[in-house]
Amino acid sequence: MDARLQRLIGCHSTPGDEDEVRDLLESCWREEGWSVERYGGYATVARALPHVPDRPVLLVCAHMDSPGYSVDRLRVWPSPASGRACFGVTELGSPEFEGSAPAVLKTRQGKFRGMLSSLADVEDDSGLRFEMDAAEAAQGEVLQGDRVCFLPQHKRTGHVLESPFLDDRLGCWLLTRVAAEARAWQTNYQVVLGATASEELGGFGARVLAAQVRPDLVVVVDTTYESAEQGVWLGQGPVLTLSDASVLLSPSTRDRVRACMAGANVPIQTEVYNFSGTDARAFPQQGLMCPVLPVLVPTRRNHSPGETADVRDLAAWPGAVRAIAENF
């Protein structure tokens, strides 16, 4: 696995607590010679040096957070077994697991392993809990609002990569690839890279990013769903979202993007649905008239401890963004 992707997967980054991913991204960007600017806790951007202010701006953006949990109850019932501590948690975004899942609690004292579980007869968040060693819980000084995420463990079998947080550590990884490659692109755009907070819960970061950068063209990189009904498959290339809850592309825009991909010999799939969405919604919400193109990669088991992607799609992804930068 690419070393930067492995490091990104290892980060603890739930909505509103994206510091680990942000710091790693900024370090990678600076290593590639890009300048970095933060917009509070909501977004961070990188710009290639030297700046060319009279060029139109192409913003390539991903989000830094993955769904997780926040401690909401310091006492839960029934009482845990002797030597164990148990805390109630509530969802941040829409994480999914069945039965139980190994997880990590992050407090101001460090990170502590434990197990997430859900009471079978309780349908709301009151049945969600995190159990851990009682001595470590005392060491951790757990407070309301401390965060829990799935244990970052990954494996690769052939072309298939399985790991938590692929939504959207894959998008963050792509931003590091673009930072390494964009100087070789033959484009009239000034390329800006953006990473947002809280996409999985409220989308606050993207609205700040849109208002501050005010781009002329946006490529949103994220993950989407493999779908037999849509004809979207792992290993068949990136996916252009034509319609979802955050974007609606015209047939003429679809055809322009497909022509860009054909000219660059990059495979592209398309999808149409009306649920879920990406940071794409933020840009028209800020009154911007720029085209917004979601160029995603398909995955399985979205938001679970075992999200699955195909490395062949990842290999084609930078070429898809370059094709838009050079030809759209």
Residue pairs with C-beta under 8 A, 6 or more apart in sequence:
1 154
1 156
1 161
2 173
4 24
4 28
4 173
4 176
5 169
5 170
5 173
6 154
7 24
8 21
8 24
8 165
8 169
8 172
8 173
9 152
9 154
9 163
9 164
9 165
9 166
9 169
10 152
11 20
11 21
11 24
11 152
11 165
11 169
12 20
12 104
12 106
12 111
12 147
12 149
12 152
13 19
13 20
13 21
13 64
13 65
13 66
13 149
13 165
14 65
14 66
14 67
14 68
14 69
14 70
14 92
14 93
14 147
14 148
14 149
15 65
15 67
15 68
15 92
15 93
15 197
15 198
15 199
15 200
15 201
15 202
16 41
16 65
16 92
16 197
16 198
16 201
17 65
17 106
17 147
18 41
18 64
18 65
18 197
18 198
21 64
21 65
21 169
21 172
21 195
22 38
22 44
22 64
22 195
22 197
25 44
25 46
25 64
25 172
25 175
25 176
25 195
26 36
26 44
26 46
28 176
28 179
29 36
29 46
29 175
29 176
29 179
29 193
30 36
32 176
32 179
32 180
33 48
33 49
34 46
34 47
34 48
34 49
34 179
34 193
35 46
35 47
35 49
35 51
36 44
36 45
36 46
37 44
37 45
37 46
37 47
38 44
38 45
39 45
39 208
39 209
39 212
40 208
41 197
42 196
42 197
42 198
42 204
42 205
42 207
42 208
42 209
43 194
43 195
43 196
43 197
43 205
43 206
43 208
43 209
43 212
44 194
44 195
45 192
45 193
45 194
45 195
45 209
45 212
45 213
46 175
46 179
46 192
46 193
46 194
47 190
47 191
47 192
47 193
48 182
48 183
48 190
48 191
51 190
52 190
53 190
55 188
55 189
55 190
56 188
56 189
56 190
56 216
56 217
57 189
57 190
57 192
57 213
57 214
57 215
57 216
57 217
58 187
58 189
58 190
58 191
58 192
58 215
58 216
58 217
58 218
58 219
58 324
58 325
59 192
59 193
59 194
59 209
59 213
59 215
59 217
59 218
59 219
60 174
60 175
60 178
60 191
60 192
60 193
60 194
60 218
60 219
60 221
60 321
61 193
61 194
61 195
61 196
61 206
61 209
61 218
61 219
61 220
61 221
61 279
62 168
62 171
62 172
62 174
62 175
62 194
62 195
62 196
62 220
62 221
62 222
63 168
63 171
63 195
63 196
63 197
63 198
63 199
63 200
63 205
63 206
63 222
63 278
63 279
64 168
64 172
64 195
64 196
64 197
64 199
64 205
65 93
65 168
65 197
65 198
65 199
65 200
65 201
66 93
66 95
66 149
66 164
66 165
66 167
66 168
66 169
66 200
66 303
67 91
67 92
67 93
67 94
67 95
67 96
67 200
67 201
67 303
68 92
68 93
68 95
68 147
68 148
68 149
68 150
69 89
69 90
69 91
69 92
69 95
69 103
69 116
69 128
69 130
69 147
69 148
69 149
70 89
70 90
70 92
70 144
70 145
70 146
70 147
70 148
71 87
71 88
71 89
71 105
71 130
71 142
71 143
71 144
71 145
71 146
71 147
71 148
72 88
72 89
72 90
72 125
72 144
73 87
73 88
73 89
74 87
74 88
74 142
74 143
74 144
75 88
76 86
76 87
76 88
76 129
79 86
80 86
80 131
80 134
83 133
83 134
83 135
84 131
84 132
84 133
84 134
85 131
85 132
85 133
85 134
85 136
85 137
85 138
85 142
86 129
86 130
86 131
86 132
87 105
87 129
87 130
87 131
87 132
87 137
87 142
88 125
88 126
88 128
88 129
89 116
89 125
89 128
89 129
89 130
89 148
90 125
90 128
91 125
91 128
92 147
92 200
92 201
93 200
93 201
93 303
94 200
94 303
95 150
95 303
95 304
96 301
96 302
96 303
96 304
97 116
97 118
97 150
97 304
97 305
99 117
99 118
100 115
100 116
100 117
100 118
101 115
101 116
101 117
101 150
101 151
101 305
102 113
102 114
102 115
102 116
102 150
102 151
102 153
102 305
103 113
103 114
103 115
103 116
103 130
103 148
103 149
103 150
103 151
104 111
104 112
104 113
104 114
104 148
104 149
104 150
104 151
104 152
105 111
105 112
105 113
105 114
105 130
105 132
105 140
105 142
105 146
105 147
105 148
106 112
106 146
106 147
106 148
106 149
107 140
107 141
107 142
107 143
107 146
108 141
108 143
108 146
109 139
109 140
109 141
110 139
110 140
112 132
112 133
112 136
112 137
112 139
112 140
113 132
113 151
114 130
114 131
114 132
114 133
114 148
115 130
115 131
115 132
116 128
116 129
116 130
116 148
116 150
117 128
117 129
117 131
118 127
118 128
118 129
119 127
119 129
120 127
121 127
130 148
140 146
149 164
149 165
150 164
150 165
150 305
151 164
151 305
152 163
152 164
152 165
153 163
153 164
153 305
154 161
154 162
154 163
154 164
155 161
155 162
155 163
156 162
156 311
159 235
159 310
159 311
159 312
160 234
160 308
160 309
160 310
160 311
161 308
161 309
161 310
161 311
161 314
162 306
162 307
162 308
163 306
163 307
164 304
164 305
164 306
164 307
165 307
166 223
166 299
166 307
166 308
166 309
167 222
167 223
167 299
167 302
167 303
167 307
168 199
168 221
168 222
168 223
170 221
170 223
170 297
170 309
170 314
171 221
171 222
171 223
172 195
173 314
174 221
174 314
174 317
174 318
174 321
175 193
175 195
175 221
177 317
177 318
178 191
178 193
178 318
178 321
179 193
181 318
181 322
182 191
182 322
182 325
185 191
185 322
185 325
185 326
186 326
187 325
187 326
189 216
189 217
189 325
191 325
192 213
192 215
194 209
194 213
196 203
196 205
196 206
196 208
196 209
196 279
197 204
197 205
198 204
198 205
199 205
199 206
199 222
199 278
199 279
203 279
203 281
203 282
205 279
206 279
206 281
206 282
206 283
207 282
207 285
207 286
209 279
209 282
210 282
210 283
210 285
210 286
210 288
211 286
214 286
214 288
215 283
215 288
215 290
216 290
217 290
217 291
217 293
217 324
217 328
218 280
218 283
218 290
218 291
218 292
218 293
219 293
219 294
219 295
219 321
219 324
219 325
220 278
220 279
220 280
220 292
220 293
220 294
220 295
220 296
221 295
221 296
221 317
221 321
222 278
222 279
222 294
222 296
223 296
223 297
223 298
223 299
223 302
223 307
223 309
224 232
224 239
224 241
224 271
224 296
224 297
224 298
224 299
225 232
225 271
225 298
225 299
225 300
225 302
226 232
226 233
226 234
226 298
226 299
226 300
227 271
227 298
230 271
230 272
230 273
231 269
232 239
232 269
232 271
232 298
233 269
233 298
234 298
234 299
234 300
234 308
234 309
234 310
234 313
235 310
235 312
235 313
236 267
236 269
236 298
236 313
237 266
237 267
237 268
237 269
237 312
237 313
237 316
237 320
238 266
238 267
238 268
238 269
238 295
238 296
238 297
238 313
238 316
238 317
238 320
239 268
239 269
239 270
239 271
239 295
239 296
239 297
239 298
240 249
240 254
240 257
240 258
240 268
240 269
240 270
240 271
240 293
240 294
240 295
240 296
241 247
241 249
241 270
241 271
241 278
241 280
241 294
241 296
242 248
242 249
242 254
242 270
242 271
242 272
243 249
243 272
243 273
243 274
244 271
244 273
244 274
244 275
244 276
244 277
244 278
244 294
245 274
245 275
245 276
245 277
245 281
246 277
246 278
246 279
246 280
246 281
246 294
247 277
247 278
247 280
247 281
247 292
247 294
249 257
249 293
253 291
253 293
254 270
256 328
257 268
257 293
257 324
257 328
258 268
258 270
259 327
260 323
260 324
260 326
260 327
260 328
261 267
261 268
261 320
261 323
263 323
263 327
264 319
264 320
264 322
264 323
264 326
264 327
266 316
266 319
266 320
266 323
267 316
268 320
269 298
278 294
278 296
280 292
280 294
283 290
283 292
284 292
291 328
293 324
293 328
295 317
295 320
295 321
295 324
297 309
297 310
297 313
297 314
297 317
298 309
298 310
298 313
299 307
299 308
299 309
300 307
300 308
301 307
301 308
